[in-house]
Amino acid sequence: MFSLLIRTIIIYVLLIFGVRLMGKRQIGELQPTELVITLLISDIVTLPLLNIQTPLLQSVLIVVLLIAMEVLLSILSLKFRPLRTLIQGNSVLIIKDGVLQQKAIRNLRYSVDDLAEALRLKDVFDLSEIAYAYIETNGELSILKSAQNQKTKLPCLVICDGQIIDKEFGVCNLTEEKLKSILKRKGIALEDVFLMTYTSDETMQIVEKE
C-alpha cells in the first residue's frame, strides 16, 4: 500500500511538471501531436498504478522521453514553418462574402450538418452575415461577420517571424514583390518583422521584433 502511495505521488508530480512544460491549452485546442502525446502518457502512467510489478522507473523514463520529444518538436516547429505546417496543417477558408467554398469543405470532409451546427453555436443563422469563416488547425470555426452589409476586409497574416506567408495573398490582393516594396518603402528588413497583417484596401499592421 505504501509503495502504491509513493508511485502515485511520483506520477502525479511528473504529470504536473510535464503539463506545465508542454504549455497551456484546453483539450479542444490541442494540436495532433499534443493529443497523441496526451493519450500515450495517460495509458503509460496507469500501468505502474494498476500493476505493482511494473517497474516505475521504466514508465517514468518513457513519459519523460515523450514530453522531451513534444517540447523539442514544438521548438523546431517555431523555427521551421514548413515543419509546423506539416504537423499542424493550415487554417482553411470555407466561407467568403457569404458564399460557401464547396471544394474546401469537401476536402476537409466537413458535412453540411456539421457546418450548420458550428454556425449556430456562433449565433449565425444566415450565410449572408458572414464575411469570412475559417476552420482552424484545431478544428474550431472562426468567423468574421459582415459590417452593415458591406464587404469586410479580412486582415491576412503575410509575415510571421521574418518569413513570408503567401497562402492568403489572393484574398488580400498582395504579391511578394508588392510586399517587399512596402517593406523597402518603410525601411524595414523582412527578417526584422515579427508579424505583419495586410488587407485588400492596403490597411496593414507591422510588429517589429524586439
C-alpha positions as CSV (number, residue, x, y, z in Angstrom):
1,M,0.0,0.0,0.0
2,F,2.8,2.4,0.9
3,S,4.6,1.5,-2.4
4,L,1.4,2.4,-4.3
5,L,1.1,5.7,-2.5
6,I,4.7,6.6,-3.4
7,R,4.2,5.6,-7.0
8,T,1.0,7.7,-7.2
9,I,2.8,10.8,-5.8
10,I,5.7,10.4,-8.1
11,I,3.5,10.0,-11.2
12,Y,1.3,13.0,-10.1
13,V,4.3,15.3,-9.7
14,L,5.7,14.1,-13.0
15,L,2.4,14.8,-14.9
16,I,2.0,18.2,-13.4
17,F,5.6,19.0,-14.4
18,G,5.0,17.6,-17.9
19,V,1.8,19.5,-18.5
20,R,3.4,22.8,-17.3
21,L,6.4,22.1,-19.6
22,M,4.2,21.4,-22.7
23,G,2.3,24.7,-22.3
24,K,-1.3,25.8,-21.5
25,R,-4.0,24.6,-23.8
26,Q,-7.5,23.5,-23.3
27,I,-8.4,20.0,-24.5
28,G,-10.2,21.3,-27.6
29,E,-7.2,23.4,-28.6
30,L,-4.7,20.5,-28.7
31,Q,-2.7,20.1,-31.9
32,P,-2.5,16.5,-33.3
33,T,1.0,15.8,-31.8
34,E,-0.1,17.1,-28.4
35,L,-3.2,15.0,-28.4
36,V,-1.2,11.9,-29.3
37,I,1.3,12.5,-26.5
38,T,-1.5,13.1,-24.0
39,L,-3.2,9.8,-24.9
40,L,0.0,7.9,-24.8
41,I,1.0,9.3,-21.4
42,S,-2.4,8.6,-20.0
43,D,-2.1,4.9,-20.9
44,I,1.5,4.6,-19.7
45,V,1.1,6.1,-16.3
46,T,-1.8,3.7,-15.4
47,L,0.4,0.7,-15.8
48,P,2.6,1.0,-12.7
49,L,-0.5,2.0,-10.7
50,L,-2.6,-0.9,-11.7
51,N,0.2,-3.5,-11.6
52,I,2.6,-3.1,-8.8
53,Q,5.0,-5.5,-10.6
54,T,5.5,-3.0,-13.4
55,P,8.9,-1.1,-12.9
56,L,8.1,2.5,-12.0
57,L,11.4,3.8,-13.4
58,Q,10.6,2.3,-16.8
59,S,7.3,4.2,-17.0
60,V,8.8,7.4,-15.8
61,L,11.6,7.3,-18.4
62,I,9.0,6.7,-21.2
63,V,6.9,9.7,-20.0
64,V,10.0,11.9,-19.7
65,L,11.1,10.9,-23.2
66,L,7.6,11.6,-24.7
67,I,7.5,15.0,-23.0
68,A,11.0,15.8,-24.2
69,M,10.0,14.8,-27.8
70,E,7.0,17.1,-27.7
71,V,9.0,20.1,-26.4
72,L,11.7,19.5,-29.0
73,L,9.1,19.3,-31.8
74,S,7.5,22.5,-30.5
75,I,10.8,24.3,-30.6
76,L,11.6,23.0,-34.1
77,S,8.1,24.0,-35.3
78,L,8.6,27.6,-34.2
79,K,11.9,27.7,-36.1
80,F,10.8,26.0,-39.3
81,R,7.4,26.9,-40.6
82,P,7.2,24.1,-43.2
83,L,7.6,21.6,-40.3
84,R,4.8,23.4,-38.4
85,T,2.6,23.3,-41.5
86,L,3.3,19.5,-42.0
87,I,2.4,18.7,-38.4
88,Q,-0.4,21.1,-37.7
89,G,-1.7,21.9,-41.2
90,N,-3.2,25.3,-42.2
91,S,-6.4,27.1,-41.5
92,V,-8.9,26.7,-44.4
93,L,-11.2,29.4,-45.8
94,I,-14.7,27.8,-46.1
95,I,-16.9,30.9,-46.4
96,K,-16.1,34.1,-48.3
97,D,-18.6,37.0,-48.5
98,G,-21.4,34.7,-47.6
99,V,-20.5,32.1,-50.3
100,L,-19.6,28.5,-49.3
101,Q,-16.3,27.3,-50.6
102,Q,-17.6,23.9,-51.5
103,K,-14.3,22.4,-52.7
104,A,-12.6,23.4,-49.5
105,I,-15.4,21.9,-47.4
106,R,-15.3,18.6,-49.4
107,N,-11.5,18.4,-48.9
108,L,-12.0,18.8,-45.2
109,R,-14.6,16.0,-45.2
110,Y,-16.8,18.5,-43.4
111,S,-20.5,17.8,-43.7
112,V,-23.2,20.5,-44.2
113,D,-24.8,19.4,-41.0
114,D,-21.5,19.9,-39.1
115,L,-21.1,23.3,-40.6
116,A,-24.7,24.4,-39.9
117,E,-24.3,23.3,-36.3
118,A,-21.0,25.1,-35.9
119,L,-22.5,28.3,-37.3
120,R,-25.5,28.1,-34.9
121,L,-23.1,27.7,-32.0
122,K,-21.6,31.0,-33.2
123,D,-25.1,32.6,-33.3
124,V,-25.1,32.7,-37.1
125,F,-28.2,31.5,-38.9
126,D,-27.7,33.3,-42.3
127,L,-24.6,32.9,-44.5
128,S,-25.0,36.4,-45.8
129,E,-24.0,37.6,-42.3
130,I,-20.5,36.2,-42.8
131,A,-17.6,37.9,-44.5
132,Y,-15.1,35.2,-43.8
133,A,-15.1,31.9,-42.0
134,Y,-12.2,29.6,-41.4
135,I,-11.7,26.1,-40.0
136,E,-8.6,26.4,-37.8
137,T,-5.9,23.8,-37.3
138,N,-7.6,22.6,-34.1
139,G,-11.0,22.1,-35.8
140,E,-12.5,25.3,-34.4
141,L,-14.6,27.6,-36.6
142,S,-13.6,31.2,-36.7
143,I,-16.0,33.8,-38.1
144,L,-15.7,37.5,-39.2
145,K,-19.1,38.9,-39.7
146,S,-20.0,41.5,-42.3
147,A,-20.3,45.1,-41.1
148,Q,-23.6,46.8,-42.1
149,N,-23.9,44.6,-45.2
150,Q,-20.7,46.0,-46.6
151,K,-17.7,43.9,-47.7
152,T,-15.5,43.5,-44.7
153,K,-11.8,43.5,-45.4
154,L,-10.0,40.5,-43.9
155,P,-6.6,41.1,-42.3
156,C,-4.3,38.4,-43.8
157,L,-1.2,37.2,-42.0
158,V,1.5,37.8,-44.6
159,I,4.7,37.7,-42.4
160,C,5.3,35.6,-39.4
161,D,8.7,35.7,-37.6
162,G,10.6,37.0,-40.6
163,Q,9.0,34.5,-43.0
164,I,6.6,35.4,-45.9
165,I,3.2,33.6,-45.7
166,D,1.8,33.7,-49.2
167,K,-1.2,31.3,-48.9
168,E,-3.7,34.2,-48.5
169,F,-2.1,36.6,-51.0
170,G,-5.1,36.1,-53.3
171,V,-7.6,37.1,-50.6
172,C,-5.8,40.3,-49.7
173,N,-4.7,41.3,-53.2
174,L,-1.0,41.1,-52.5
175,T,2.1,39.7,-54.2
176,E,5.6,39.0,-52.9
177,E,7.0,41.8,-55.0
178,K,4.5,44.3,-53.6
179,L,5.1,43.1,-50.1
180,K,8.9,43.6,-50.4
181,S,8.3,47.0,-51.9
182,I,6.2,48.0,-48.9
183,L,8.9,46.9,-46.5
184,K,11.6,48.7,-48.5
185,R,9.5,51.9,-48.5
186,K,9.1,51.7,-44.8
187,G,12.8,50.9,-44.3
188,I,12.2,47.6,-42.5
189,A,14.1,44.4,-43.3
190,L,12.0,41.2,-43.7
191,E,14.0,39.4,-41.1
192,D,13.2,42.2,-38.6
193,V,9.4,41.7,-38.9
194,F,7.8,39.6,-36.1
195,L,4.2,39.9,-37.5
196,M,2.5,41.7,-40.4
197,T,-1.1,41.7,-41.5
198,Y,-2.5,43.3,-44.7
199,T,-6.0,43.8,-46.1
200,S,-7.1,44.3,-49.7
201,D,-7.7,48.0,-49.0
202,E,-4.0,48.3,-48.1
203,T,-4.5,48.6,-44.4
204,M,-1.6,47.0,-42.6
205,Q,-0.1,46.4,-39.2
206,I,3.6,45.7,-38.7
207,V,5.1,44.5,-35.5
208,E,8.9,44.5,-35.4
209,K,11.0,42.1,-33.5
210,E,12.2,43.2,-30.1
